[in-house]
Every structure is written in structure tokens, then in C-alpha cells.
Amino acid sequence: MLVYEEVVKTVDIVTLSNRQYCVISNPVESGVVQLGQKKLVKGEKSFFLLPGESLLSGIQNVHVLGEEDALVLRAIEEFEDTLPDKKASKQN
């Protein structure tokens, strides 16, 4: 008996070192594609991208700041913290 199979696409494994990270666009969670969502993956890790997933900006290297270095952050989209307020829970 012959099995009729056809190779549609070869997918390479994504391998991150402990000094690398990547952002997956449209990640698959529990078998469901999360369209428009993003997922941060930090190394050390190896994985395959699932159908529909893609790397947003490829594999990125971690930048380590020195004693005289600083980091300035600016939000590019709105964010609402959904965690309980720590001050309120300490007062109870």
C-alpha cells in the first residue's frame, strides 16, 4: 500500500540562545490563531512556527546595559494594567 503524501513546505526550526528573543505575530494558543496578537518568546528555546504564525522582526539580540548606560521608554500603544493594586491589598 502506498501513502500519497506531498511536501508542501519545509519549515526551519527557530532556535534562540539565552541572549536572544523574538516576537511572534498571530500566535496559536490552544489550537486557535490569535489574529492581531503578539507573543514574546525569550531564549534559551527551540520551536517551530505553526501555520499562520510569523516572526515580527526576526530574532533579536538582548542589549545589556552598563553602569553608565540608561534606557528611556515610550509607549507606542495604550495599556491598562489589570493586576490588583499592591497598595490597596497591603492596607486590607
mmCIF file as gemmi writes it, N, C-alpha and C atoms, coordinates in Angstrom:
data_model
loop_
_atom_site.group_PDB
_atom_site.id
_atom_site.type_symbol
_atom_site.label_atom_id
_atom_site.label_alt_id
_atom_site.label_comp_id
_atom_site.label_asym_id
_atom_site.label_entity_id
_atom_site.label_seq_id
_atom_site.pdbx_PDB_ins_code
_atom_site.Cartn_x
_atom_site.Cartn_y
_atom_site.Cartn_z
_atom_site.occupancy
_atom_site.B_iso_or_equiv
_atom_site.pdbx_formal_charge
_atom_site.auth_seq_id
_atom_site.auth_asym_id
_atom_site.pdbx_PDB_model_num
ATOM 1 N N . MET Axp A 1 ? 0.839 -1.185 0 1 0 ? 1 A 1
ATOM 2 C CA . MET Axp A 1 ? 0 0 0 1 0 ? 1 A 1
ATOM 3 C C . MET Axp A 1 ? 0.884 1.248 0 1 0 ? 1 A 1
ATOM 4 N N . LEU Axp A 2 ? 0.597 2.191 -0.869 1 0 ? 2 A 1
ATOM 5 C CA . LEU Axp A 2 ? 1.348 3.434 -0.969 1 0 ? 2 A 1
ATOM 6 C C . LEU Axp A 2 ? 0.625 4.558 -0.242 1 0 ? 2 A 1
ATOM 7 N N . VAL Axp A 3 ? 1.401 5.389 0.383 1 0 ? 3 A 1
ATOM 8 C CA . VAL Axp A 3 ? 0.846 6.57 1.03 1 0 ? 3 A 1
ATOM 9 C C . VAL Axp A 3 ? 1.127 7.748 0.111 1 0 ? 3 A 1
ATOM 10 N N . TYR Axp A 4 ? 0.075 8.453 -0.238 1 0 ? 4 A 1
ATOM 11 C CA . TYR Axp A 4 ? 0.227 9.579 -1.149 1 0 ? 4 A 1
ATOM 12 C C . TYR Axp A 4 ? 0.397 10.855 -0.327 1 0 ? 4 A 1
ATOM 13 N N . GLU Axp A 5 ? 1.639 11.293 -0.233 1 0 ? 5 A 1
ATOM 14 C CA . GLU Axp A 5 ? 1.963 12.495 0.511 1 0 ? 5 A 1
ATOM 15 C C . GLU Axp A 5 ? 2.741 13.442 -0.378 1 0 ? 5 A 1
ATOM 16 N N . GLU Axp A 6 ? 2.61 14.691 -0.11 1 0 ? 6 A 1
ATOM 17 C CA . GLU Axp A 6 ? 3.31 15.706 -0.879 1 0 ? 6 A 1
ATOM 18 C C . GLU Axp A 6 ? 3.889 16.724 0.09 1 0 ? 6 A 1
ATOM 19 N N . VAL Axp A 7 ? 5.161 17.062 -0.075 1 0 ? 7 A 1
ATOM 20 C CA . VAL Axp A 7 ? 5.788 18.089 0.747 1 0 ? 7 A 1
ATOM 21 C C . VAL Axp A 7 ? 5.33 19.442 0.22 1 0 ? 7 A 1
ATOM 22 N N . VAL Axp A 8 ? 4.625 20.175 1.061 1 0 ? 8 A 1
ATOM 23 C CA . VAL Axp A 8 ? 4.093 21.47 0.662 1 0 ? 8 A 1
ATOM 24 C C . VAL Axp A 8 ? 5.098 22.566 0.965 1 0 ? 8 A 1
ATOM 25 N N . LYS Axp A 9 ? 5.734 22.467 2.161 1 0 ? 9 A 1
ATOM 26 C CA . LYS Axp A 9 ? 6.669 23.497 2.574 1 0 ? 9 A 1
ATOM 27 C C . LYS Axp A 9 ? 7.624 22.92 3.61 1 0 ? 9 A 1
ATOM 28 N N . THR Axp A 10 ? 8.871 23.316 3.546 1 0 ? 10 A 1
ATOM 29 C CA . THR Axp A 10 ? 9.845 22.943 4.565 1 0 ? 10 A 1
ATOM 30 C C . THR Axp A 10 ? 9.969 24.11 5.532 1 0 ? 10 A 1
ATOM 31 N N . VAL Axp A 11 ? 9.809 23.811 6.832 1 0 ? 11 A 1
ATOM 32 C CA . VAL Axp A 11 ? 9.853 24.853 7.856 1 0 ? 11 A 1
ATOM 33 C C . VAL Axp A 11 ? 11.091 24.639 8.71 1 0 ? 11 A 1
ATOM 34 N N . ASP Axp A 12 ? 11.895 25.693 8.858 1 0 ? 12 A 1
ATOM 35 C CA . ASP Axp A 12 ? 13.098 25.619 9.688 1 0 ? 12 A 1
ATOM 36 C C . ASP Axp A 12 ? 12.741 25.841 11.149 1 0 ? 12 A 1
ATOM 37 N N . ILE Axp A 13 ? 13.519 25.241 12.018 1 0 ? 13 A 1
ATOM 38 C CA . ILE Axp A 13 ? 13.325 25.424 13.45 1 0 ? 13 A 1
ATOM 39 C C . ILE Axp A 13 ? 13.878 26.79 13.856 1 0 ? 13 A 1
ATOM 40 N N . VAL Axp A 14 ? 13.205 27.449 14.796 1 0 ? 14 A 1
ATOM 41 C CA . VAL Axp A 14 ? 13.67 28.725 15.348 1 0 ? 14 A 1
ATOM 42 C C . VAL Axp A 14 ? 14.413 28.395 16.632 1 0 ? 14 A 1
ATOM 43 N N . THR Axp A 15 ? 15.675 28.776 16.718 1 0 ? 15 A 1
ATOM 44 C CA . THR Axp A 15 ? 16.489 28.497 17.901 1 0 ? 15 A 1
ATOM 45 C C . THR Axp A 15 ? 16.996 29.809 18.474 1 0 ? 15 A 1
ATOM 46 N N . LEU Axp A 16 ? 16.691 30.027 19.757 1 0 ? 16 A 1
ATOM 47 C CA . LEU Axp A 16 ? 17.111 31.238 20.453 1 0 ? 16 A 1
ATOM 48 C C . LEU Axp A 16 ? 18.146 30.881 21.504 1 0 ? 16 A 1
ATOM 49 N N . SER Axp A 17 ? 19.212 31.666 21.589 1 0 ? 17 A 1
ATOM 50 C CA . SER Axp A 17 ? 20.186 31.484 22.67 1 0 ? 17 A 1
ATOM 51 C C . SER Axp A 17 ? 19.658 32.22 23.904 1 0 ? 17 A 1
ATOM 52 N N . ASN Axp A 18 ? 20.383 32.13 25.01 1 0 ? 18 A 1
ATOM 53 C CA . ASN Axp A 18 ? 19.94 32.806 26.231 1 0 ? 18 A 1
ATOM 54 C C . ASN Axp A 18 ? 20.068 34.33 26.126 1 0 ? 18 A 1
ATOM 55 N N . ARG Axp A 19 ? 20.652 34.831 25.06 1 0 ? 19 A 1
ATOM 56 C CA . ARG Axp A 19 ? 20.808 36.275 24.835 1 0 ? 19 A 1
ATOM 57 C C . ARG Axp A 19 ? 19.967 36.761 23.654 1 0 ? 19 A 1
ATOM 58 N N . GLN Axp A 20 ? 18.912 36.001 23.306 1 0 ? 20 A 1
ATOM 59 C CA . GLN Axp A 20 ? 18.069 36.367 22.171 1 0 ? 20 A 1
ATOM 60 C C . GLN Axp A 20 ? 16.591 36.274 22.546 1 0 ? 20 A 1
ATOM 61 N N . TYR Axp A 21 ? 15.77 36.96 21.746 1 0 ? 21 A 1
ATOM 62 C CA . TYR Axp A 21 ? 14.32 36.892 21.897 1 0 ? 21 A 1
ATOM 63 C C . TYR Axp A 21 ? 13.675 37.141 20.546 1 0 ? 21 A 1
ATOM 64 N N . CYS Axp A 22 ? 12.371 36.886 20.46 1 0 ? 22 A 1
ATOM 65 C CA . CYS Axp A 22 ? 11.625 37.198 19.249 1 0 ? 22 A 1
ATOM 66 C C . CYS Axp A 22 ? 10.18 37.477 19.622 1 0 ? 22 A 1
ATOM 67 N N . VAL Axp A 23 ? 9.451 38.093 18.705 1 0 ? 23 A 1
ATOM 68 C CA . VAL Axp A 23 ? 8.033 38.369 18.894 1 0 ? 23 A 1
ATOM 69 C C . VAL Axp A 23 ? 7.283 37.636 17.788 1 0 ? 23 A 1
ATOM 70 N N . ILE Axp A 24 ? 6.327 36.78 18.192 1 0 ? 24 A 1
ATOM 71 C CA . ILE Axp A 24 ? 5.523 36.029 17.232 1 0 ? 24 A 1
ATOM 72 C C . ILE Axp A 24 ? 4.237 36.795 16.981 1 0 ? 24 A 1
ATOM 73 N N . SER Axp A 25 ? 3.943 37.048 15.711 1 0 ? 25 A 1
ATOM 74 C CA . SER Axp A 25 ? 2.716 37.699 15.31 1 0 ? 25 A 1
ATOM 75 C C . SER Axp A 25 ? 1.669 36.634 15.004 1 0 ? 25 A 1
ATOM 76 N N . ASN Axp A 26 ? 0.434 36.851 15.421 1 0 ? 26 A 1
ATOM 77 C CA . ASN Axp A 26 ? -0.675 35.902 15.248 1 0 ? 26 A 1
ATOM 78 C C . ASN Axp A 26 ? -0.362 34.536 15.865 1 0 ? 26 A 1
ATOM 79 N N . PRO Axp A 27 ? -0.01 34.503 17.162 1 0 ? 27 A 1
ATOM 80 C CA . PRO Axp A 27 ? 0.358 33.228 17.786 1 0 ? 27 A 1
ATOM 81 C C . PRO Axp A 27 ? -0.825 32.274 17.881 1 0 ? 27 A 1
ATOM 82 N N . VAL Axp A 28 ? -0.525 30.983 17.898 1 0 ? 28 A 1
ATOM 83 C CA . VAL Axp A 28 ? -1.537 29.945 18.065 1 0 ? 28 A 1
ATOM 84 C C . VAL Axp A 28 ? -1.535 29.529 19.53 1 0 ? 28 A 1
ATOM 85 N N . GLU Axp A 29 ? -2.676 29.687 20.206 1 0 ? 29 A 1
ATOM 86 C CA . GLU Axp A 29 ? -2.832 29.303 21.607 1 0 ? 29 A 1
ATOM 87 C C . GLU Axp A 29 ? -3.957 28.285 21.694 1 0 ? 29 A 1
ATOM 88 N N . SER Axp A 30 ? -3.67 27.108 22.214 1 0 ? 30 A 1
ATOM 89 C CA . SER Axp A 30 ? -4.662 26.028 22.363 1 0 ? 30 A 1
ATOM 90 C C . SER Axp A 30 ? -5.335 25.698 21.033 1 0 ? 30 A 1
ATOM 91 N N . GLY Axp A 31 ? -4.551 25.737 19.957 1 0 ? 31 A 1
ATOM 92 C CA . GLY Axp A 31 ? -5.06 25.376 18.636 1 0 ? 31 A 1
ATOM 93 C C . GLY Axp A 31 ? -5.831 26.472 17.927 1 0 ? 31 A 1
ATOM 94 N N . VAL Axp A 32 ? -5.917 27.673 18.527 1 0 ? 32 A 1
ATOM 95 C CA . VAL Axp A 32 ? -6.673 28.778 17.93 1 0 ? 32 A 1
ATOM 96 C C . VAL Axp A 32 ? -5.71 29.92 17.606 1 0 ? 32 A 1
ATOM 97 N N . VAL Axp A 33 ? -5.788 30.405 16.362 1 0 ? 33 A 1
ATOM 98 C CA . VAL Axp A 33 ? -4.939 31.525 15.949 1 0 ? 33 A 1
ATOM 99 C C . VAL Axp A 33 ? -5.466 32.805 16.594 1 0 ? 33 A 1
ATOM 100 N N . GLN Axp A 34 ? -4.585 33.533 17.266 1 0 ? 34 A 1
ATOM 101 C CA . GLN Axp A 34 ? -4.929 34.798 17.923 1 0 ? 34 A 1
ATOM 102 C C . GLN Axp A 34 ? -4.564 35.941 16.971 1 0 ? 34 A 1
ATOM 103 N N . LEU Axp A 35 ? -5.438 36.21 16.008 1 0 ? 35 A 1
ATOM 104 C CA . LEU Axp A 35 ? -5.158 37.228 14.989 1 0 ? 35 A 1
ATOM 105 C C . LEU Axp A 35 ? -4.956 38.598 15.616 1 0 ? 35 A 1
ATOM 106 N N . GLY Axp A 36 ? -3.911 39.27 15.193 1 0 ? 36 A 1
ATOM 107 C CA . GLY Axp A 36 ? -3.608 40.609 15.678 1 0 ? 36 A 1
ATOM 108 C C . GLY Axp A 36 ? -2.864 40.65 17.005 1 0 ? 36 A 1
ATOM 109 N N . GLN Axp A 37 ? -2.681 39.507 17.643 1 0 ? 37 A 1
ATOM 110 C CA . GLN Axp A 37 ? -1.978 39.453 18.922 1 0 ? 37 A 1
ATOM 111 C C . GLN Axp A 37 ? -0.484 39.254 18.691 1 0 ? 37 A 1
ATOM 112 N N . LYS Axp A 38 ? 0.292 39.464 19.748 1 0 ? 38 A 1
ATOM 113 C CA . LYS Axp A 38 ? 1.741 39.247 19.696 1 0 ? 38 A 1
ATOM 114 C C . LYS Axp A 38 ? 2.153 38.454 20.92 1 0 ? 38 A 1
ATOM 115 N N . LYS Axp A 39 ? 3.2 37.654 20.776 1 0 ? 39 A 1
ATOM 116 C CA . LYS Axp A 39 ? 3.696 36.846 21.889 1 0 ? 39 A 1
ATOM 117 C C . LYS Axp A 39 ? 5.216 36.975 21.947 1 0 ? 39 A 1
ATOM 118 N N . LEU Axp A 40 ? 5.723 37.343 23.12 1 0 ? 40 A 1
ATOM 119 C CA . LEU Axp A 40 ? 7.158 37.465 23.332 1 0 ? 40 A 1
ATOM 120 C C . LEU Axp A 40 ? 7.714 36.105 23.735 1 0 ? 40 A 1
ATOM 121 N N . VAL Axp A 41 ? 8.767 35.668 23.05 1 0 ? 41 A 1
ATOM 122 C CA . VAL Axp A 41 ? 9.434 34.398 23.37 1 0 ? 41 A 1
ATOM 123 C C . VAL Axp A 41 ? 10.891 34.708 23.677 1 0 ? 41 A 1
ATOM 124 N N . LYS Axp A 42 ? 11.327 34.314 24.876 1 0 ? 42 A 1
ATOM 125 C CA . LYS Axp A 42 ? 12.705 34.559 25.301 1 0 ? 42 A 1
ATOM 126 C C . LYS Axp A 42 ? 13.48 33.251 25.262 1 0 ? 42 A 1
ATOM 127 N N . GLY Axp A 43 ? 14.786 33.349 24.876 1 0 ? 43 A 1
ATOM 128 C CA . GLY Axp A 43 ? 15.635 32.16 24.825 1 0 ? 43 A 1
ATOM 129 C C . GLY Axp A 43 ? 16.07 31.782 26.22 1 0 ? 43 A 1
ATOM 130 N N . GLU Axp A 44 ? 16.52 30.688 26.354 1 0 ? 44 A 1
ATOM 131 C CA . GLU Axp A 44 ? 17.064 29.651 25.503 1 0 ? 44 A 1
ATOM 132 C C . GLU Axp A 44 ? 15.931 28.703 25.138 1 0 ? 44 A 1
ATOM 133 N N . LYS Axp A 45 ? 15.616 28.597 23.838 1 0 ? 45 A 1
ATOM 134 C CA . LYS Axp A 45 ? 14.453 27.836 23.408 1 0 ? 45 A 1
ATOM 135 C C . LYS Axp A 45 ? 14.571 27.506 21.92 1 0 ? 45 A 1
ATOM 136 N N . SER Axp A 46 ? 13.992 26.38 21.542 1 0 ? 46 A 1
ATOM 137 C CA . SER Axp A 46 ? 13.874 25.992 20.14 1 0 ? 46 A 1
ATOM 138 C C . SER Axp A 46 ? 12.423 25.616 19.881 1 0 ? 46 A 1
ATOM 139 N N . PHE Axp A 47 ? 11.867 26.077 18.766 1 0 ? 47 A 1
ATOM 140 C CA . PHE Axp A 47 ? 10.472 25.793 18.447 1 0 ? 47 A 1
ATOM 141 C C . PHE Axp A 47 ? 10.228 25.974 16.953 1 0 ? 47 A 1
ATOM 142 N N . PHE Axp A 48 ? 9.116 25.432 16.478 1 0 ? 48 A 1
ATOM 143 C CA . PHE Axp A 48 ? 8.688 25.619 15.101 1 0 ? 48 A 1
ATOM 144 C C . PHE Axp A 48 ? 7.534 26.605 15.086 1 0 ? 48 A 1
ATOM 145 N N . LEU Axp A 49 ? 7.502 27.471 14.096 1 0 ? 49 A 1
ATOM 146 C CA . LEU Axp A 49 ? 6.349 28.342 13.909 1 0 ? 49 A 1
ATOM 147 C C . LEU Axp A 49 ? 5.2 27.504 13.374 1 0 ? 49 A 1
ATOM 148 N N . LEU Axp A 50 ? 4.019 27.703 13.918 1 0 ? 50 A 1
ATOM 149 C CA . LEU Axp A 50 ? 2.828 26.994 13.47 1 0 ? 50 A 1
ATOM 150 C C . LEU Axp A 50 ? 2.207 27.735 12.292 1 0 ? 50 A 1
ATOM 151 N N . PRO Axp A 51 ? 1.349 27.068 11.522 1 0 ? 51 A 1
ATOM 152 C CA . PRO Axp A 51 ? 0.707 27.747 10.382 1 0 ? 51 A 1
ATOM 153 C C . PRO Axp A 51 ? -0.01 29.022 10.828 1 0 ? 51 A 1
ATOM 154 N N . GLY Axp A 52 ? 0.259 30.108 10.128 1 0 ? 52 A 1
ATOM 155 C CA . GLY Axp A 52 ? -0.336 31.403 10.436 1 0 ? 52 A 1
ATOM 156 C C . GLY Axp A 52 ? 0.558 32.293 11.282 1 0 ? 52 A 1
ATOM 157 N N . GLU Axp A 53 ? 1.533 31.704 11.971 1 0 ? 53 A 1
ATOM 158 C CA . GLU Axp A 53 ? 2.444 32.484 12.806 1 0 ? 53 A 1
ATOM 159 C C . GLU Axp A 53 ? 3.596 33.035 11.961 1 0 ? 53 A 1
ATOM 160 N N . SER Axp A 54 ? 4.145 34.158 12.416 1 0 ? 54 A 1
ATOM 161 C CA . SER Axp A 54 ? 5.334 34.706 11.768 1 0 ? 54 A 1
ATOM 162 C C . SER Axp A 54 ? 6.129 35.496 12.804 1 0 ? 54 A 1
ATOM 163 N N . LEU Axp A 55 ? 7.435 35.657 12.536 1 0 ? 55 A 1
ATOM 164 C CA . LEU Axp A 55 ? 8.281 36.457 13.421 1 0 ? 55 A 1
ATOM 165 C C . LEU Axp A 55 ? 8.136 37.915 13.008 1 0 ? 55 A 1
ATOM 166 N N . LEU Axp A 56 ? 7.832 38.762 13.98 1 0 ? 56 A 1
ATOM 167 C CA . LEU Axp A 56 ? 7.569 40.167 13.687 1 0 ? 56 A 1
ATOM 168 C C . LEU Axp A 56 ? 8.808 40.885 13.149 1 0 ? 56 A 1
ATOM 169 N N . SER Axp A 57 ? 9.934 40.771 13.836 1 0 ? 57 A 1
ATOM 170 C CA . SER Axp A 57 ? 11.163 41.438 13.396 1 0 ? 57 A 1
ATOM 171 C C . SER Axp A 57 ? 12.342 40.482 13.397 1 0 ? 57 A 1
ATOM 172 N N . GLY Axp A 58 ? 12.084 39.213 13.238 1 0 ? 58 A 1
ATOM 173 C CA . GLY Axp A 58 ? 13.153 38.223 13.249 1 0 ? 58 A 1
ATOM 174 C C . GLY Axp A 58 ? 13.664 37.991 14.665 1 0 ? 58 A 1
ATOM 175 N N . ILE Axp A 59 ? 14.8 37.358 14.77 1 0 ? 59 A 1
ATOM 176 C CA . ILE Axp A 59 ? 15.426 37.082 16.059 1 0 ? 59 A 1
ATOM 177 C C . ILE Axp A 59 ? 16.243 38.299 16.462 1 0 ? 59 A 1
ATOM 178 N N . GLN Axp A 60 ? 16.011 38.787 17.674 1 0 ? 60 A 1
ATOM 179 C CA . GLN Axp A 60 ? 16.67 39.981 18.184 1 0 ? 60 A 1
ATOM 180 C C . GLN Axp A 60 ? 17.649 39.608 19.287 1 0 ? 60 A 1
ATOM 181 N N . ASN Axp A 61 ? 18.737 40.369 19.399 1 0 ? 61 A 1
ATOM 182 C CA . ASN Axp A 61 ? 19.709 40.168 20.468 1 0 ? 61 A 1
ATOM 183 C C . ASN Axp A 61 ? 19.367 41.047 21.663 1 0 ? 61 A 1
ATOM 184 N N . VAL Axp A 62 ? 19.606 40.523 22.85 1 0 ? 62 A 1
ATOM 185 C CA . VAL Axp A 62 ? 19.387 41.267 24.092 1 0 ? 62 A 1
ATOM 186 C C . VAL Axp A 62 ? 20.506 42.299 24.234 1 0 ? 62 A 1
ATOM 187 N N . HIS Axp A 63 ? 20.152 43.494 24.676 1 0 ? 63 A 1
ATOM 188 C CA . HIS Axp A 63 ? 21.151 44.528 24.928 1 0 ? 63 A 1
ATOM 189 C C . HIS Axp A 63 ? 21.364 44.627 26.435 1 0 ? 63 A 1
ATOM 190 N N . VAL Axp A 64 ? 22.589 44.482 26.871 1 0 ? 64 A 1
ATOM 191 C CA . VAL Axp A 64 ? 22.92 44.56 28.292 1 0 ? 64 A 1
ATOM 192 C C . VAL Axp A 64 ? 23.466 45.958 28.571 1 0 ? 64 A 1
ATOM 193 N N . LEU Axp A 65 ? 22.849 46.647 29.544 1 0 ? 65 A 1
ATOM 194 C CA . LEU Axp A 65 ? 23.279 47.992 29.883 1 0 ? 65 A 1
ATOM 195 C C . LEU Axp A 65 ? 24.432 47.964 30.868 1 0 ? 65 A 1
ATOM 196 N N . GLY Axp A 66 ? 25.371 48.866 30.691 1 0 ? 66 A 1
ATOM 197 C CA . GLY Axp A 66 ? 26.492 49.007 31.615 1 0 ? 66 A 1
ATOM 198 C C . GLY Axp A 66 ? 26.141 49.973 32.735 1 0 ? 66 A 1
ATOM 199 N N . GLU Axp A 67 ? 27.085 50.215 33.613 1 0 ? 67 A 1
ATOM 200 C CA . GLU Axp A 67 ? 26.865 51.101 34.762 1 0 ? 67 A 1
ATOM 201 C C . GLU Axp A 67 ? 26.495 52.52 34.346 1 0 ? 67 A 1
ATOM 202 N N . GLU Axp A 68 ? 27.075 53.007 33.282 1 0 ? 68 A 1
ATOM 203 C CA . GLU Axp A 68 ? 26.849 54.381 32.845 1 0 ? 68 A 1
ATOM 204 C C . GLU Axp A 68 ? 25.754 54.499 31.786 1 0 ? 68 A 1
ATOM 205 N N . ASP Axp A 69 ? 25.073 53.397 31.461 1 0 ? 69 A 1
ATOM 206 C CA . ASP Axp A 69 ? 24.035 53.404 30.435 1 0 ? 69 A 1
ATOM 207 C C . ASP Axp A 69 ? 22.665 53.62 31.065 1 0 ? 69 A 1
ATOM 208 N N . ALA Axp A 70 ? 21.728 54.119 30.266 1 0 ? 70 A 1
ATOM 209 C CA . ALA Axp A 70 ? 20.351 54.326 30.713 1 0 ? 70 A 1
ATOM 210 C C . ALA Axp A 70 ? 19.412 53.901 29.593 1 0 ? 70 A 1
ATOM 211 N N . LEU Axp A 71 ? 18.164 53.728 29.95 1 0 ? 71 A 1
ATOM 212 C CA . LEU Axp A 71 ? 17.158 53.306 28.986 1 0 ? 71 A 1
ATOM 213 C C . LEU Axp A 71 ? 15.945 54.214 29.12 1 0 ? 71 A 1
ATOM 214 N N . VAL Axp A 72 ? 15.518 54.828 28.014 1 0 ? 72 A 1
ATOM 215 C CA . VAL Axp A 72 ? 14.336 55.684 28.008 1 0 ? 72 A 1
ATOM 216 C C . VAL Axp A 72 ? 13.256 54.939 27.238 1 0 ? 72 A 1
ATOM 217 N N . LEU Axp A 73 ? 12.091 54.765 27.86 1 0 ? 73 A 1
ATOM 218 C CA . LEU Axp A 73 ? 10.987 54.039 27.241 1 0 ? 73 A 1
ATOM 219 C C . LEU Axp A 73 ? 9.845 54.986 26.912 1 0 ? 73 A 1
ATOM 220 N N . ARG Axp A 74 ? 9.161 54.697 25.803 1 0 ? 74 A 1
ATOM 221 C CA . ARG Axp A 74 ? 7.979 55.447 25.417 1 0 ? 74 A 1
ATOM 222 C C . ARG Axp A 74 ? 6.955 54.466 24.876 1 0 ? 74 A 1
ATOM 223 N N . ALA Axp A 75 ? 5.725 54.539 25.365 1 0 ? 75 A 1
ATOM 224 C CA . ALA Axp A 75 ? 4.668 53.635 24.927 1 0 ? 75 A 1
ATOM 225 C C . ALA Axp A 75 ? 4.28 53.938 23.481 1 0 ? 75 A 1
ATOM 226 N N . ILE Axp A 76 ? 4.038 52.887 22.708 1 0 ? 76 A 1
ATOM 227 C CA . ILE Axp A 76 ? 3.597 53.067 21.323 1 0 ? 76 A 1
ATOM 228 C C . ILE Axp A 76 ? 2.127 52.678 21.156 1 0 ? 76 A 1
ATOM 229 N N . GLU Axp A 77 ? 1.533 52.095 22.218 1 0 ? 77 A 1
ATOM 230 C CA . GLU Axp A 77 ? 0.111 51.798 22.201 1 0 ? 77 A 1
ATOM 231 C C . GLU Axp A 77 ? -0.412 51.823 23.635 1 0 ? 77 A 1
ATOM 232 N N . GLU Axp A 78 ? -1.711 51.992 23.802 1 0 ? 78 A 1
ATOM 233 C CA . GLU Axp A 78 ? -2.304 52.085 25.13 1 0 ? 78 A 1
ATOM 234 C C . GLU Axp A 78 ? -2.201 50.76 25.864 1 0 ? 78 A 1
ATOM 235 N N . PHE Axp A 79 ? -2.11 50.857 27.193 1 0 ? 79 A 1
ATOM 236 C CA . PHE Axp A 79 ? -2.046 49.667 28.027 1 0 ? 79 A 1
ATOM 237 C C . PHE Axp A 79 ? -2.765 49.955 29.338 1 0 ? 79 A 1
ATOM 238 N N . GLU Axp A 80 ? -3.613 49.017 29.763 1 0 ? 80 A 1
ATOM 239 C CA . GLU Axp A 80 ? -4.294 49.151 31.047 1 0 ? 80 A 1
ATOM 240 C C . GLU Axp A 80 ? -3.88 47.976 31.922 1 0 ? 80 A 1
ATOM 241 N N . ASP Axp A 81 ? -3.313 48.268 33.086 1 0 ? 81 A 1
ATOM 242 C CA . ASP Axp A 81 ? -2.855 47.232 33.996 1 0 ? 81 A 1
ATOM 243 C C . ASP Axp A 81 ? -4.059 46.562 34.647 1 0 ? 81 A 1
ATOM 244 N N . THR Axp A 82 ? -4.146 45.241 34.523 1 0 ? 82 A 1
ATOM 245 C CA . THR Axp A 82 ? -5.283 44.507 35.069 1 0 ? 82 A 1
ATOM 246 C C . THR Axp A 82 ? -4.945 43.8 36.365 1 0 ? 82 A 1
ATOM 247 N N . LEU Axp A 83 ? -3.723 43.963 36.851 1 0 ? 83 A 1
ATOM 248 C CA . LEU Axp A 83 ? -3.33 43.348 38.109 1 0 ? 83 A 1
ATOM 249 C C . LEU Axp A 83 ? -3.876 44.18 39.264 1 0 ? 83 A 1
ATOM 250 N N . PRO Axp A 84 ? -4.195 43.523 40.397 1 0 ? 84 A 1
ATOM 251 C CA . PRO Axp A 84 ? -4.689 44.294 41.542 1 0 ? 84 A 1
ATOM 252 C C . PRO Axp A 84 ? -3.653 45.267 42.057 1 0 ? 84 A 1
ATOM 253 N N . ASP Axp A 85 ? -4.112 46.379 42.576 1 0 ? 85 A 1
ATOM 254 C CA . ASP Axp A 85 ? -3.225 47.411 43.117 1 0 ? 85 A 1
ATOM 255 C C . ASP Axp A 85 ? -2.544 46.874 44.377 1 0 ? 85 A 1
ATOM 256 N N . LYS Axp A 86 ? -1.219 46.888 44.416 1 0 ? 86 A 1
ATOM 257 C CA . LYS Axp A 86 ? -0.466 46.359 45.554 1 0 ? 86 A 1
ATOM 258 C C . LYS Axp A 86 ? -0.694 47.184 46.811 1 0 ? 86 A 1
ATOM 259 N N . LYS Axp A 87 ? -0.844 48.508 46.692 1 0 ? 87 A 1
ATOM 260 C CA . LYS Axp A 87 ? -1.055 49.366 47.854 1 0 ? 87 A 1
ATOM 261 C C . LYS Axp A 87 ? -2.388 49.044 48.532 1 0 ? 87 A 1
ATOM 262 N N . ALA Axp A 88 ? -3.436 48.82 47.726 1 0 ? 88 A 1
ATOM 263 C CA . ALA Axp A 88 ? -4.753 48.531 48.274 1 0 ? 88 A 1
ATOM 264 C C . ALA Axp A 88 ? -4.764 47.192 49.004 1 0 ? 88 A 1
ATOM 265 N N . SER Axp A 89 ? -4.053 46.197 48.464 1 0 ? 89 A 1
ATOM 266 C CA . SER Axp A 89 ? -4.037 44.876 49.099 1 0 ? 89 A 1
ATOM 267 C C . SER Axp A 89 ? -3.217 44.874 50.386 1 0 ? 89 A 1
ATOM 268 N N . LYS Axp A 90 ? -2.221 45.764 50.524 1 0 ? 90 A 1
ATOM 269 C CA . LYS Axp A 90 ? -1.423 45.84 51.748 1 0 ? 90 A 1
ATOM 270 C C . LYS Axp A 90 ? -2.225 46.477 52.888 1 0 ? 90 A 1
ATOM 271 N N . GLN Axp A 91 ? -3.164 47.374 52.548 1 0 ? 91 A 1
ATOM 272 C CA . GLN Axp A 91 ? -3.944 48.059 53.562 1 0 ? 91 A 1
ATOM 273 C C . GLN Axp A 91 ? -5.012 47.16 54.168 1 0 ? 91 A 1
ATOM 274 N N . ASN Axp A 92 ? -5.455 46.134 53.453 1 0 ? 92 A 1
ATOM 275 C CA . ASN Axp A 92 ? -6.523 45.247 53.936 1 0 ? 92 A 1
ATOM 276 C C . ASN Axp A 92 ? -6.048 44.306 54.984 1 0 ? 92 A 1
